[in-house]
Amino acid sequence: MKAVVFNKKIELALEILKPRGILVLKSTVAGAKELNLSNLVVNEITLVGSRYGPFPPAIRALENKTVDVKPLISNIFPADKMLQAFERAAEKNTLKVLVDFR
């Protein structure tokens, strides 16, 4: 992703986040970037980096049921209940909400 586009997206996210919001960066960006971080400080935004790990061992663990993910799922909604799914996801103490498109 080009630095200018990346910076504009981050700056937009920082503008629209409510004070004390959380910004999750899910990207691997190489190289140095200039970025105005004043909104991050003024609005006490929490910045969290999220990176994927090695998929093959994770998929094997799921297939072999060595990891139980059920306790992490708060609800599963059918696709026609998308609004309710988003509302549930926004509730306190909700971990993961899944949408079933089958």
C-alpha positions as CSV (number, residue, x, y, z in Angstrom):
1,M,0.0,0.0,0.0
2,K,1.4,3.4,-0.9
3,A,2.4,5.6,2.1
4,V,0.0,8.4,1.1
5,V,-3.0,6.1,1.0
6,F,-2.0,4.3,4.2
7,N,-1.5,7.6,6.0
8,K,-4.9,9.0,4.8
9,K,-6.7,5.9,6.0
10,I,-5.1,6.0,9.4
11,E,-5.7,9.7,9.8
12,L,-9.4,9.2,8.8
13,A,-9.7,6.4,11.4
14,L,-8.2,8.7,14.1
15,E,-10.6,11.5,13.1
16,I,-13.8,9.4,13.4
17,L,-12.8,7.3,16.4
18,K,-14.6,8.4,19.6
19,P,-12.3,9.4,22.5
20,R,-10.8,6.4,24.2
21,G,-11.6,4.3,21.2
22,I,-9.4,1.4,19.9
23,L,-7.7,1.4,16.5
24,V,-6.5,-2.0,15.4
25,L,-3.8,-1.9,12.7
26,K,-4.0,-5.1,10.6
27,S,-1.3,-4.6,8.1
28,T,2.3,-5.2,7.3
29,V,3.7,-2.0,6.1
30,A,7.3,-1.8,5.2
31,G,9.3,1.4,5.3
32,A,9.0,4.6,7.3
33,K,5.8,6.7,7.2
34,E,5.1,10.2,8.4
35,L,1.9,10.3,10.4
36,N,0.2,13.0,12.5
37,L,-0.5,11.2,15.8
38,S,-2.0,14.2,17.7
39,N,-5.5,12.7,17.6
40,L,-4.1,9.5,19.1
41,V,-2.8,11.4,22.1
42,V,-5.5,14.0,22.5
43,N,-8.4,11.5,22.3
44,E,-6.5,8.8,24.3
45,I,-6.9,6.3,21.5
46,T,-5.5,2.8,22.1
47,L,-3.5,1.5,19.2
48,V,-3.3,-2.3,18.8
49,G,-1.2,-4.1,16.3
50,S,-2.7,-7.3,14.9
51,R,-0.6,-9.7,12.9
52,Y,-1.4,-13.1,11.5
53,G,0.8,-16.1,12.5
54,P,1.6,-19.3,10.7
55,F,-1.7,-20.7,9.3
56,P,-0.9,-24.4,8.7
57,P,-0.2,-25.1,12.4
58,A,-3.3,-23.1,13.4
59,I,-5.5,-25.0,10.9
60,R,-4.1,-28.3,12.1
61,A,-4.9,-27.4,15.7
62,L,-8.5,-26.5,14.7
63,E,-8.8,-29.8,12.7
64,N,-7.4,-31.9,15.5
65,K,-9.6,-30.0,18.1
66,T,-6.5,-29.3,20.2
67,V,-7.8,-25.8,20.6
68,D,-11.4,-25.2,21.7
69,V,-12.7,-21.9,20.1
70,K,-16.3,-22.3,21.2
71,P,-15.8,-20.3,24.4
72,L,-14.6,-17.4,22.3
73,I,-17.8,-17.2,20.2
74,S,-20.5,-15.1,21.8
75,N,-23.1,-15.6,19.1
76,I,-23.7,-17.0,15.6
77,F,-26.2,-15.1,13.5
78,P,-27.7,-16.0,10.0
79,A,-26.8,-13.5,7.3
80,D,-30.2,-12.0,7.2
81,K,-29.7,-10.9,10.9
82,M,-26.6,-8.9,10.1
83,L,-27.8,-5.8,12.0
84,Q,-28.4,-7.8,15.2
85,A,-25.0,-9.4,14.8
86,F,-23.3,-5.9,14.7
87,E,-25.4,-4.8,17.6
88,R,-24.4,-7.8,19.6
89,A,-20.7,-7.4,18.6
90,A,-20.8,-3.8,20.1
91,E,-22.1,-5.0,23.5
92,K,-19.7,-5.1,26.4
93,N,-18.1,-8.5,27.2
94,T,-18.8,-9.8,23.6
95,L,-15.8,-11.7,22.3
96,K,-16.6,-12.9,18.8
97,V,-19.8,-12.8,16.8
98,L,-20.0,-14.9,13.7
99,V,-22.2,-14.5,10.6
100,D,-23.3,-17.7,8.9
101,F,-23.7,-17.2,5.2
102,R,-24.6,-20.8,4.4
